[in-house]
Amino acid sequence: MNNEFTSSKSQTDWPRLDAISDRDIDLSDCPEITPKMFALSSSSARFAQPSD
């Protein structure tokens, strides 16, 4: 396994991201997470099972 980074400098504009509020982020193209989707996620699958 290679432990080297693929790039040494992030191309993310961190100051711009720090300056915007959560309200300014457009989530209109993101689907809502349903309880079933949450239950099937890898981190929560051990705690809850979907009830179909």
N, C-alpha and C positions, 0 to 999 in steps of 0.2 A: 504494500500500500504506500502511496506517495503522500508524504505529509507536507509538501510544499504548497503554498498558496498559488492560485491561478493568476492573481493579479495583486500587486502590492498597494494599489491606490483605488479607493472606492470612487465610483463615478456618480454616486448619489449626492444630491445637493442638500446636505444635512442642515445647514442654516435655514434654507427655505422650508424644509419639512418641520423644523422646530418652530417656525414662525406661524404655521397655520394651525387652526383649531380643529378638533374632531368634527365640528359642525360644518367646516368647509370641505371636508372630504366627500367626494361624490361616490356613493356606493350603489347607485342605481343599476349598474350592470352586474352586481354580485347577488347571487341567489340567497334567499334566506335559509338559514340552517334549521332544519326541522328537528324535533326531538328524536326521531328515528336516525337521522344522519348523525346527530351528536352521540347517540348510544352506540353507533357502529364505528365511531372514530377510534383510532388506536389508543389514545390516552384514556378514554372513558369506557372502553369496551369491557374492562375488567370490573367496573362498578355498576353498570346498568345494561340491561338487555332490552331490545325493542319489544314492544307488546303489540303484535299484529293479530 
